[in-house]
Amino acid sequence: MTLEIWHNPRCTKSRETLALLRQKGVEPHVREYLEDVPSVDELKAVLKKLGFASARDWMRTGEADYRALDLKHVKDETKLLEAMAAHPKLIERPVVIHGERAALGRPPEKVLEIL
């Protein structure tokens, strides 16, 4: 079963999570999600695997795009996912996906729970 990390090489937590996986002998498929942007359907599927109640639980609410798009008041889950697909900086990272499970690498050790 393939392990995938949605990675941003400029993010410290993302680099730490990738290094931790490699220390554990796991070489994941690395998807630089800012370049290879996930679709709304992919985001919806991973949201379910993460077990989050709302897309907002997976958003970087401190980002300028979040404020500029006035997402604080958006209640429609599809609209939130569409914003994440259109503005991938809104996606909290790193995300590690393994089969039907996913984990957010905050802290990086959290991803070890799905191995």
ROPA-243213 format. One record per residue (C-alpha): x, y, z; residue number from 1; residue in one letter. Coordinates in steps of 0.2 Angstrom, whole numbers. Each point is the difference from the previous one (the first is absolute). Example, Ala and Ser with C-alpha at 12.3 -4.5 7.8 and 13.67 -1.06 7.14 Angstrom:
residues 2
<rec><c1>62</c1><c2>-22</c2><c3>39</c3><num>1</num><residuo>a</residuo></rec>
<rec><c1>6</c1><c2>17</c2><c3>-3</c3><num>2</num><residuo>s</residuo></rec>
end
This chain:
residues 115
<rec><c1>0</c1><c2>0</c2><c3>0</c3><num>1</num><residuo>m</residuo></rec>
<rec><c1>7</c1><c2>17</c2><c3>-5</c3><num>2</num><residuo>t</residuo></rec>
<rec><c1>3</c1><c2>13</c2><c3>13</c3><num>3</num><residuo>l</residuo></rec>
<rec><c1>-1</c1><c2>18</c2><c3>-7</c3><num>4</num><residuo>e</residuo></rec>
<rec><c1>5</c1><c2>17</c2><c3>8</c3><num>5</num><residuo>i</residuo></rec>
<rec><c1>-8</c1><c2>16</c2><c3>-5</c3><num>6</num><residuo>w</residuo></rec>
<rec><c1>16</c1><c2>10</c2><c3>2</c3><num>7</num><residuo>h</residuo></rec>
<rec><c1>6</c1><c2>18</c2><c3>0</c3><num>8</num><residuo>n</residuo></rec>
<rec><c1>19</c1><c2>0</c2><c3>0</c3><num>9</num><residuo>p</residuo></rec>
<rec><c1>0</c1><c2>18</c2><c3>7</c3><num>10</num><residuo>r</residuo></rec>
<rec><c1>-10</c1><c2>-6</c2><c3>15</c3><num>11</num><residuo>c</residuo></rec>
<rec><c1>10</c1><c2>-5</c2><c3>16</c3><num>12</num><residuo>t</residuo></rec>
<rec><c1>-13</c1><c2>-13</c2><c3>6</c3><num>13</num><residuo>k</residuo></rec>
<rec><c1>-2</c1><c2>-7</c2><c3>-18</c3><num>14</num><residuo>s</residuo></rec>
<rec><c1>19</c1><c2>-3</c2><c3>-1</c3><num>15</num><residuo>r</residuo></rec>
<rec><c1>1</c1><c2>-7</c2><c3>18</c3><num>16</num><residuo>e</residuo></rec>
<rec><c1>-15</c1><c2>-12</c2><c3>-4</c3><num>17</num><residuo>t</residuo></rec>
<rec><c1>9</c1><c2>-6</c2><c3>-16</c3><num>18</num><residuo>l</residuo></rec>
<rec><c1>16</c1><c2>-3</c2><c3>9</c3><num>19</num><residuo>a</residuo></rec>
<rec><c1>-9</c1><c2>-9</c2><c3>14</c3><num>20</num><residuo>l</residuo></rec>
<rec><c1>-8</c1><c2>-12</c2><c3>-13</c3><num>21</num><residuo>l</residuo></rec>
<rec><c1>17</c1><c2>-3</c2><c3>-8</c3><num>22</num><residuo>r</residuo></rec>
<rec><c1>8</c1><c2>-3</c2><c3>17</c3><num>23</num><residuo>q</residuo></rec>
<rec><c1>-13</c1><c2>-14</c2><c3>3</c3><num>24</num><residuo>k</residuo></rec>
<rec><c1>5</c1><c2>-8</c2><c3>-17</c3><num>25</num><residuo>g</residuo></rec>
<rec><c1>-15</c1><c2>7</c2><c3>-9</c3><num>26</num><residuo>v</residuo></rec>
<rec><c1>2</c1><c2>8</c2><c3>-17</c3><num>27</num><residuo>e</residuo></rec>
<rec><c1>-16</c1><c2>9</c2><c3>-4</c3><num>28</num><residuo>p</residuo></rec>
<rec><c1>-6</c1><c2>6</c2><c3>-17</c3><num>29</num><residuo>h</residuo></rec>
<rec><c1>3</c1><c2>19</c2><c3>2</c3><num>30</num><residuo>v</residuo></rec>
<rec><c1>-14</c1><c2>11</c2><c3>-7</c3><num>31</num><residuo>r</residuo></rec>
<rec><c1>5</c1><c2>19</c2><c3>0</c3><num>32</num><residuo>e</residuo></rec>
<rec><c1>-18</c1><c2>5</c2><c3>1</c3><num>33</num><residuo>y</residuo></rec>
<rec><c1>3</c1><c2>18</c2><c3>-4</c3><num>34</num><residuo>l</residuo></rec>
<rec><c1>6</c1><c2>-5</c2><c3>-17</c3><num>35</num><residuo>e</residuo></rec>
<rec><c1>-11</c1><c2>-16</c2><c3>-2</c3><num>36</num><residuo>d</residuo></rec>
<rec><c1>-16</c1><c2>7</c2><c3>7</c3><num>37</num><residuo>v</residuo></rec>
<rec><c1>-13</c1><c2>-12</c2><c3>7</c3><num>38</num><residuo>p</residuo></rec>
<rec><c1>-17</c1><c2>0</c2><c3>-7</c3><num>39</num><residuo>s</residuo></rec>
<rec><c1>-16</c1><c2>4</c2><c3>10</c3><num>40</num><residuo>v</residuo></rec>
<rec><c1>-4</c1><c2>-19</c2><c3>-1</c3><num>41</num><residuo>d</residuo></rec>
<rec><c1>17</c1><c2>-4</c2><c3>6</c3><num>42</num><residuo>e</residuo></rec>
<rec><c1>-1</c1><c2>12</c2><c3>14</c3><num>43</num><residuo>l</residuo></rec>
<rec><c1>-17</c1><c2>-7</c2><c3>5</c3><num>44</num><residuo>k</residuo></rec>
<rec><c1>7</c1><c2>-17</c2><c3>1</c3><num>45</num><residuo>a</residuo></rec>
<rec><c1>15</c1><c2>4</c2><c3>10</c3><num>46</num><residuo>v</residuo></rec>
<rec><c1>-11</c1><c2>11</c2><c3>12</c3><num>47</num><residuo>l</residuo></rec>
<rec><c1>-10</c1><c2>-16</c2><c3>3</c3><num>48</num><residuo>k</residuo></rec>
<rec><c1>16</c1><c2>-10</c2><c3>3</c3><num>49</num><residuo>k</residuo></rec>
<rec><c1>6</c1><c2>13</c2><c3>12</c3><num>50</num><residuo>l</residuo></rec>
<rec><c1>-16</c1><c2>-1</c2><c3>10</c3><num>51</num><residuo>g</residuo></rec>
<rec><c1>-3</c1><c2>18</c2><c3>1</c3><num>52</num><residuo>f</residuo></rec>
<rec><c1>-17</c1><c2>7</c2><c3>2</c3><num>53</num><residuo>a</residuo></rec>
<rec><c1>2</c1><c2>15</c2><c3>-12</c3><num>54</num><residuo>s</residuo></rec>
<rec><c1>12</c1><c2>5</c2><c3>-13</c3><num>55</num><residuo>a</residuo></rec>
<rec><c1>3</c1><c2>15</c2><c3>11</c3><num>56</num><residuo>r</residuo></rec>
<rec><c1>9</c1><c2>-12</c2><c3>13</c3><num>57</num><residuo>d</residuo></rec>
<rec><c1>13</c1><c2>-3</c2><c3>-14</c3><num>58</num><residuo>w</residuo></rec>
<rec><c1>2</c1><c2>18</c2><c3>-6</c3><num>59</num><residuo>m</residuo></rec>
<rec><c1>14</c1><c2>13</c2><c3>4</c3><num>60</num><residuo>r</residuo></rec>
<rec><c1>-12</c1><c2>13</c2><c3>7</c3><num>61</num><residuo>t</residuo></rec>
<rec><c1>15</c1><c2>12</c2><c3>2</c3><num>62</num><residuo>g</residuo></rec>
<rec><c1>4</c1><c2>1</c2><c3>-18</c3><num>63</num><residuo>e</residuo></rec>
<rec><c1>-3</c1><c2>17</c2><c3>-9</c3><num>64</num><residuo>a</residuo></rec>
<rec><c1>-11</c1><c2>-10</c2><c3>-13</c3><num>65</num><residuo>d</residuo></rec>
<rec><c1>-12</c1><c2>-6</c2><c3>14</c3><num>66</num><residuo>y</residuo></rec>
<rec><c1>-3</c1><c2>18</c2><c3>5</c3><num>67</num><residuo>r</residuo></rec>
<rec><c1>0</c1><c2>7</c2><c3>-18</c3><num>68</num><residuo>a</residuo></rec>
<rec><c1>-13</c1><c2>-13</c2><c3>-5</c3><num>69</num><residuo>l</residuo></rec>
<rec><c1>-10</c1><c2>4</c2><c3>16</c3><num>70</num><residuo>d</residuo></rec>
<rec><c1>-1</c1><c2>-19</c2><c3>4</c3><num>71</num><residuo>l</residuo></rec>
<rec><c1>-4</c1><c2>3</c2><c3>18</c3><num>72</num><residuo>k</residuo></rec>
<rec><c1>-18</c1><c2>2</c2><c3>-4</c3><num>73</num><residuo>h</residuo></rec>
<rec><c1>-2</c1><c2>-14</c2><c3>-13</c3><num>74</num><residuo>v</residuo></rec>
<rec><c1>-10</c1><c2>-15</c2><c3>7</c3><num>75</num><residuo>k</residuo></rec>
<rec><c1>-1</c1><c2>-10</c2><c3>-16</c3><num>76</num><residuo>d</residuo></rec>
<rec><c1>13</c1><c2>-14</c2><c3>0</c3><num>77</num><residuo>e</residuo></rec>
<rec><c1>1</c1><c2>-1</c2><c3>-19</c3><num>78</num><residuo>t</residuo></rec>
<rec><c1>4</c1><c2>18</c2><c3>-1</c3><num>79</num><residuo>k</residuo></rec>
<rec><c1>14</c1><c2>-2</c2><c3>13</c3><num>80</num><residuo>l</residuo></rec>
<rec><c1>7</c1><c2>-15</c2><c3>-10</c3><num>81</num><residuo>l</residuo></rec>
<rec><c1>-1</c1><c2>10</c2><c3>-16</c3><num>82</num><residuo>e</residuo></rec>
<rec><c1>10</c1><c2>14</c2><c3>9</c3><num>83</num><residuo>a</residuo></rec>
<rec><c1>13</c1><c2>-13</c2><c3>5</c3><num>84</num><residuo>m</residuo></rec>
<rec><c1>2</c1><c2>-6</c2><c3>-17</c3><num>85</num><residuo>a</residuo></rec>
<rec><c1>1</c1><c2>17</c2><c3>-8</c3><num>86</num><residuo>a</residuo></rec>
<rec><c1>12</c1><c2>6</c2><c3>14</c3><num>87</num><residuo>h</residuo></rec>
<rec><c1>10</c1><c2>-15</c2><c3>6</c3><num>88</num><residuo>p</residuo></rec>
<rec><c1>9</c1><c2>11</c2><c3>12</c3><num>89</num><residuo>k</residuo></rec>
<rec><c1>-15</c1><c2>-2</c2><c3>11</c3><num>90</num><residuo>l</residuo></rec>
<rec><c1>3</c1><c2>-19</c2><c3>2</c3><num>91</num><residuo>i</residuo></rec>
<rec><c1>8</c1><c2>-4</c2><c3>17</c3><num>92</num><residuo>e</residuo></rec>
<rec><c1>15</c1><c2>-10</c2><c3>-3</c3><num>93</num><residuo>r</residuo></rec>
<rec><c1>8</c1><c2>-13</c2><c3>0</c3><num>94</num><residuo>p</residuo></rec>
<rec><c1>-13</c1><c2>-13</c2><c3>-3</c3><num>95</num><residuo>v</residuo></rec>
<rec><c1>5</c1><c2>-18</c2><c3>-1</c3><num>96</num><residuo>v</residuo></rec>
<rec><c1>-12</c1><c2>-12</c2><c3>-9</c3><num>97</num><residuo>i</residuo></rec>
<rec><c1>1</c1><c2>-19</c2><c3>3</c3><num>98</num><residuo>h</residuo></rec>
<rec><c1>-15</c1><c2>-10</c2><c3>-8</c3><num>99</num><residuo>g</residuo></rec>
<rec><c1>-16</c1><c2>5</c2><c3>9</c3><num>100</num><residuo>e</residuo></rec>
<rec><c1>9</c1><c2>10</c2><c3>13</c3><num>101</num><residuo>r</residuo></rec>
<rec><c1>8</c1><c2>17</c2><c3>0</c3><num>102</num><residuo>a</residuo></rec>
<rec><c1>9</c1><c2>11</c2><c3>13</c3><num>103</num><residuo>a</residuo></rec>
<rec><c1>5</c1><c2>18</c2><c3>2</c3><num>104</num><residuo>l</residuo></rec>
<rec><c1>19</c1><c2>1</c2><c3>5</c3><num>105</num><residuo>g</residuo></rec>
<rec><c1>-3</c1><c2>12</c2><c3>14</c3><num>106</num><residuo>r</residuo></rec>
<rec><c1>10</c1><c2>-5</c2><c3>9</c3><num>107</num><residuo>p</residuo></rec>
<rec><c1>10</c1><c2>-11</c2><c3>-12</c3><num>108</num><residuo>p</residuo></rec>
<rec><c1>-2</c1><c2>-16</c2><c3>11</c3><num>109</num><residuo>e</residuo></rec>
<rec><c1>-18</c1><c2>0</c2><c3>-2</c3><num>110</num><residuo>k</residuo></rec>
<rec><c1>2</c1><c2>-8</c2><c3>-17</c3><num>111</num><residuo>v</residuo></rec>
<rec><c1>8</c1><c2>-15</c2><c3>7</c3><num>112</num><residuo>l</residuo></rec>
<rec><c1>-18</c1><c2>-5</c2><c3>7</c3><num>113</num><residuo>e</residuo></rec>
<rec><c1>-5</c1><c2>-5</c2><c3>-18</c3><num>114</num><residuo>i</residuo></rec>
<rec><c1>15</c1><c2>-10</c2><c3>-5</c3><num>115</num><residuo>l</residuo></rec>
end
